[in-house]
Amino acid sequence: MEYETIKVERRDNIGVVYLNRPEVRNALNNKLKKEMIDALSKFEEDDEIRVLVIRSTHPDFFCAGNDLSELKNIGDVKAIKEQFALIGELVSKIFYLKKPTIAMVNGYALAGGCGLVCACDFAIASEDSIFGLPEVNIGLFPMTITPVMIQSIGYKRFLQLSCLGKRINAEEALRMGMITKVVPKERLEDEVMELARELASKSPIVMALGREGIKRILDMDMEGGISYGSNIVSLIASTEDAKEGFKAFLEKRKPVWRGK
């Protein structure tokens, strides 16, 4: 499939998806959402790809959020719901992807763009990055991305951002738990790819089962989470890769993962 609003590339066993609407600061129109979902799905099913990086072709904008120009001529609730459902589908796709995801944030990540960052497992941002949920300032509210935002930064901090509509810098985003690390702009790509290579060096089956287990546990009570976690770690321990890991540890060598 030829893409018009994104770019994709492979770097060994790392898949990279670029938001590529620089003329509108990577605003998320329906075509971009659909193309991203398609690209992520293809990378997810590719056994050679172990990690996904989401980044931007714009030098100063990661993503400005939903493309509001697509809403100006909409006159019925059903059509509006379809517009916002796609951003929800994209955020959900990223959050539940079978492979680790990293957001590489350069510059502004606003509204739905902020949601994309929080949907990723890891997020590394340049020192000049700016984050915010400005929807309330134009009579909207970031409801579709609420679940991933609250998972990342908590209820009260989410209310602070969503109800006031103010922007925060990278260091504040780090303190809130929205991102994983802040680095100088000139080091951003190197830091992201270093993390991606480290993640890609782990067992893909163990990574997939472990991450899925964590995300399921988020919706459980303490007792249910502990019980479920015991079952999942037993499943992980029975994989060929776990057995190889134990053997390699005893033999003092690096394990050779087979993804089984």
PEGISUL-V175724 format. One record per pair of residues at least 12 apart in sequence whose ideal C-beta (glycine too) atoms are under 10 Angstrom apart, sorted by the first residue. I is the first residue (numbers start at 0). J is the second residue. If there is no record, write none. Layout:
{{I	J} {I	J}}
This chain:
{{0	34} {0	37} {0	38} {0	41} {1	34} {2	16} {2	17} {2	19} {2	30} {2	31} {2	33} {2	34} {2	35} {2	37} {2	38} {3	19} {3	20} {3	30} {3	31} {3	34} {4	17} {4	18} {4	19} {4	20} {4	23} {4	25} {4	26} {4	27} {4	28} {4	29} {4	30} {4	31} {4	32} {4	33} {4	34} {4	35} {4	66} {5	17} {5	18} {5	19} {5	20} {5	25} {5	30} {5	31} {5	32} {5	33} {5	34} {5	35} {5	37} {5	38} {5	39} {5	53} {5	56} {6	18} {6	19} {6	34} {6	38} {6	54} {6	56} {7	19} {7	34} {7	35} {7	37} {7	38} {7	39} {7	41} {7	42} {7	51} {8	52} {9	42} {9	45} {9	47} {9	48} {10	48} {10	50} {10	52} {10	192} {10	195} {10	196} {10	199} {11	47} {11	48} {11	49} {11	50} {11	192} {11	195} {11	196} {11	199} {12	45} {12	46} {12	47} {12	48} {12	49} {12	50} {12	98} {12	195} {12	196} {12	198} {12	199} {12	200} {12	203} {13	42} {13	47} {13	48} {13	49} {13	50} {13	51} {13	52} {13	98} {13	101} {13	191} {13	192} {13	195} {13	196} {13	198} {13	199} {14	38} {14	39} {14	41} {14	42} {14	43} {14	45} {14	47} {14	48} {14	49} {14	50} {14	51} {14	52} {14	53} {14	98} {14	100} {14	195} {15	38} {15	42} {15	48} {15	50} {15	51} {15	52} {15	53} {15	54} {15	101} {15	103} {15	191} {15	192} {15	195} {16	34} {16	35} {16	38} {16	39} {16	42} {16	51} {16	52} {16	53} {16	54} {16	93} {16	100} {17	35} {17	38} {17	52} {17	53} {17	54} {17	55} {17	56} {17	57} {17	103} {18	31} {18	34} {18	35} {18	53} {18	54} {18	55} {18	56} {18	57} {18	60} {18	61} {18	62} {18	63} {18	112} {18	115} {19	31} {19	34} {19	54} {19	55} {19	56} {19	57} {20	55} {20	56} {20	57} {20	60} {20	62} {20	63} {20	66} {21	55} {21	56} {21	57} {21	58} {21	59} {21	60} {22	57} {23	57} {23	60} {23	63} {23	66} {23	68} {24	55} {24	57} {24	59} {24	60} {24	61} {24	62} {24	63} {24	64} {24	66} {24	106} {24	107} {24	109} {24	112} {25	55} {25	56} {25	57} {25	60} {25	61} {25	62} {25	63} {25	64} {25	66} {25	106} {25	107} {25	108} {25	112} {25	115} {26	60} {26	62} {26	63} {26	64} {26	65} {26	66} {26	67} {26	68} {26	69} {26	109} {26	110} {26	111} {26	112} {27	62} {27	63} {27	64} {27	65} {27	66} {27	67} {27	69} {27	85} {27	86} {27	89} {27	110} {27	111} {27	112} {27	114} {27	115} {28	65} {28	66} {28	67} {28	68} {28	69} {28	82} {28	85} {29	65} {29	66} {29	69} {29	81} {29	82} {29	85} {29	86} {30	66} {30	69} {30	85} {31	62} {31	66} {31	85} {31	89} {32	65} {32	66} {32	82} {32	84} {32	85} {32	86} {32	87} {32	88} {32	89} {32	90} {32	92} {32	111} {33	85} {33	88} {33	89} {34	89} {35	53} {35	85} {35	88} {35	89} {35	92} {35	93} {35	115} {36	85} {36	88} {36	89} {36	91} {36	92} {36	93} {37	92} {38	51} {38	53} {39	51} {39	53} {39	89} {39	92} {39	93} {39	96} {39	98} {39	100} {40	92} {40	96} {42	96} {42	97} {42	98} {42	100} {43	92} {43	95} {43	96} {43	97} {43	98} {43	207} {44	97} {45	98} {46	203} {46	258} {47	203} {48	98} {48	199} {48	203} {49	98} {49	99} {49	195} {49	196} {49	198} {49	199} {49	200} {49	201} {49	202} {49	203} {49	206} {49	207} {49	256} {49	258} {50	98} {50	99} {50	100} {50	101} {50	120} {50	121} {50	192} {50	194} {50	195} {50	196} {50	197} {50	198} {50	199} {50	200} {50	201} {50	203} {50	206} {51	93} {51	96} {51	97} {51	98} {51	99} {51	100} {51	101} {51	102} {51	119} {51	120} {51	195} {51	198} {52	99} {52	100} {52	101} {52	102} {52	103} {52	119} {52	121} {52	123} {52	188} {52	191} {52	192} {52	194} {52	195} {53	93} {53	100} {53	101} {53	102} {53	103} {53	104} {53	115} {53	116} {53	118} {53	119} {53	122} {53	191} {54	101} {54	102} {54	103} {54	104} {54	105} {54	187} {54	188} {54	191} {55	102} {55	103} {55	104} {55	105} {55	106} {55	107} {55	108} {55	112} {57	105} {57	106} {57	107} {58	105} {58	106} {58	184} {59	105} {59	106} {59	107} {59	125} {59	127} {59	128} {59	129} {59	184} {60	104} {60	105} {60	106} {60	107} {60	108} {60	109} {60	112} {60	128} {60	129} {61	102} {61	103} {61	104} {61	105} {61	106} {61	107} {61	108} {61	109} {61	112} {61	113} {61	115} {61	116} {61	122} {61	124} {61	125} {61	128} {61	129} {61	130} {62	102} {62	104} {62	106} {62	107} {62	108} {62	109} {62	110} {62	111} {62	112} {62	113} {62	114} {62	115} {62	116} {63	106} {63	107} {63	108} {63	109} {63	110} {63	111} {63	112} {63	133} {64	86} {64	107} {64	108} {64	109} {64	110} {64	111} {64	112} {64	113} {64	114} {64	115} {64	131} {64	132} {64	133} {64	134} {64	139} {64	141} {64	144} {65	82} {65	83} {65	85} {65	86} {65	109} {65	110} {65	111} {65	112} {65	114} {65	134} {65	139} {65	141} {65	143} {65	144} {66	82} {66	86} {66	111} {67	82} {67	110} {67	134} {67	137} {67	139} {69	82} {69	85} {70	82} {70	83} {70	139} {83	111} {83	139} {83	142} {83	143} {83	144} {84	143} {85	143} {86	110} {86	111} {86	114} {86	115} {86	141} {86	143} {86	144} {87	111} {87	114} {87	142} {87	143} {87	144} {87	146} {87	147} {88	143} {89	111} {89	114} {89	115} {89	118} {89	143} {89	144} {90	111} {90	114} {90	115} {90	117} {90	118} {90	119} {90	143} {90	144} {90	146} {90	147} {90	148} {91	118} {91	143} {91	146} {91	147} {92	118} {93	114} {93	115} {93	116} {93	117} {93	118} {93	119} {93	120} {93	147} {94	114} {94	115} {94	117} {94	118} {94	119} {94	120} {94	146} {94	147} {94	150} {94	214} {95	118} {95	210} {95	211} {95	214} {95	215} {96	118} {96	119} {96	120} {96	207} {96	210} {97	203} {97	206} {97	207} {97	208} {97	210} {97	211} {98	120} {98	198} {98	199} {98	203} {98	206} {98	207} {98	210} {99	119} {99	120} {99	121} {99	194} {99	195} {99	198} {99	199} {99	201} {99	203} {99	206} {99	207} {99	210} {100	115} {100	118} {100	119} {100	120} {100	121} {100	122} {100	195} {100	198} {100	210} {101	119} {101	120} {101	121} {101	122} {101	123} {101	179} {101	190} {101	191} {101	192} {101	194} {101	195} {101	198} {102	115} {102	116} {102	117} {102	118} {102	119} {102	120} {102	121} {102	122} {102	123} {102	124} {102	177} {102	178} {102	179} {102	191} {103	116} {103	119} {103	121} {103	122} {103	123} {103	124} {103	125} {103	187} {103	188} {103	190} {103	191} {103	192} {103	194} {103	195} {104	116} {104	119} {104	122} {104	123} {104	124} {104	125} {104	128} {104	129} {104	130} {104	169} {104	172} {104	177} {104	178} {104	181} {104	187} {104	191} {105	123} {105	124} {105	125} {105	127} {105	128} {105	184} {105	187} {105	188} {105	191} {106	124} {106	125} {106	127} {106	128} {106	129} {106	184} {107	127} {107	128} {107	129} {107	130} {107	131} {107	166} {108	122} {108	124} {108	128} {108	129} {108	130} {108	131} {108	166} {108	169} {108	172} {108	177} {108	178} {109	129} {109	130} {109	131} {109	132} {109	133} {109	134} {109	166} {110	130} {110	131} {110	132} {110	133} {110	134} {110	137} {110	139} {110	141} {110	144} {110	161} {110	164} {111	132} {111	134} {111	141} {111	143} {111	144} {112	130} {112	131} {112	132} {112	144} {113	129} {113	130} {113	131} {113	132} {113	133} {113	141} {113	144} {113	147} {113	148} {113	151} {113	152} {113	160} {113	161} {113	166} {113	167} {113	172} {113	177} {114	132} {114	141} {114	143} {114	144} {114	145} {114	146} {114	147} {114	148} {114	151} {115	144} {115	147} {116	128} {116	130} {116	144} {116	147} {116	148} {116	151} {116	172} {116	177} {116	178} {116	179} {117	130} {117	144} {117	146} {117	147} {117	148} {117	149} {117	150} {117	151} {117	152} {117	157} {117	172} {117	176} {117	177} {117	178} {118	144} {118	146} {118	147} {118	148} {118	150} {118	151} {119	147} {119	151} {119	178} {119	179} {120	179} {120	198} {120	206} {120	210} {120	213} {120	214} {121	178} {121	179} {121	180} {121	191} {121	194} {121	195} {121	198} {122	151} {122	172} {122	173} {122	177} {122	178} {122	179} {122	180} {122	181} {122	191} {123	169} {123	178} {123	179} {123	180} {123	181} {123	182} {123	186} {123	187} {123	188} {123	190} {123	191} {123	192} {123	193} {123	194} {123	195} {124	168} {124	169} {124	170} {124	172} {124	173} {124	177} {124	178} {124	179} {124	180} {124	181} {124	182} {124	184} {124	187} {124	190} {124	191} {125	169} {125	181} {125	182} {125	183} {125	184} {125	185} {125	186} {125	187} {125	188} {125	190} {126	168} {126	169} {126	170} {126	181} {126	182} {126	183} {126	184} {126	185} {126	186} {126	187} {127	168} {127	169} {127	181} {127	183} {127	184} {127	187} {128	167} {128	168} {128	169} {128	170} {128	172} {128	173} {128	178} {128	181} {128	182} {128	184} {128	187} {129	166} {129	167} {129	168} {129	169} {129	171} {129	172} {130	152} {130	160} {130	166} {130	167} {130	168} {130	169} {130	171} {130	172} {130	175} {130	177} {130	178} {131	160} {131	161} {131	163} {131	164} {131	165} {131	166} {131	167} {131	168} {131	172} {132	144} {132	145} {132	148} {132	157} {132	159} {132	160} {132	161} {132	162} {132	163} {132	164} {132	165} {132	166} {132	167} {133	160} {133	161} {133	163} {133	164} {133	165} {133	166} {134	161} {134	164} {135	160} {135	161} {135	162} {135	163} {135	164} {135	165} {136	163} {136	164} {136	165} {137	164} {139	164} {140	161} {140	162} {140	164} {141	157} {141	160} {141	161} {141	164} {142	161} {144	157} {144	161} {145	157} {145	161} {146	217} {148	160} {148	161} {148	175} {148	177} {149	161} {150	176} {150	214} {150	217} {151	172} {151	175} {151	176} {151	177} {151	178} {152	172} {152	174} {152	175} {152	176} {152	177} {152	178} {153	175} {153	176} {156	171} {156	174} {156	175} {156	176} {156	177} {157	175} {157	177} {159	175} {160	172} {160	175} {160	177} {168	181} {169	181} {169	182} {179	194} {180	194} {200	253} {200	254} {200	256} {201	240} {201	244} {201	254} {201	256} {202	235} {202	238} {202	239} {202	240} {202	241} {202	243} {202	244} {202	254} {202	255} {202	256} {202	257} {202	258} {202	259} {203	240} {203	256} {203	257} {203	258} {203	259} {204	234} {204	235} {204	238} {204	239} {204	240} {204	241} {204	256} {204	257} {204	258} {204	259} {205	235} {205	236} {205	238} {205	240} {205	241} {205	244} {205	256} {205	258} {206	235} {206	240} {206	256} {206	258} {207	235} {207	258} {208	231} {208	232} {208	234} {208	235} {208	238} {208	240} {208	241} {209	231} {209	232} {209	235} {211	231} {212	224} {212	227} {212	228} {212	230} {212	231} {212	232} {212	234} {212	235} {213	228} {213	231} {215	227} {215	228} {215	231} {216	228} {216	231} {238	256} {238	257} {238	258} {238	259} {239	256} {239	257} {239	258} {239	259} {240	254} {240	255} {240	256} {240	257} {240	258} {240	259} {241	254} {242	254} {242	259} {243	255} {243	256} {243	257} {243	259} {244	256}}
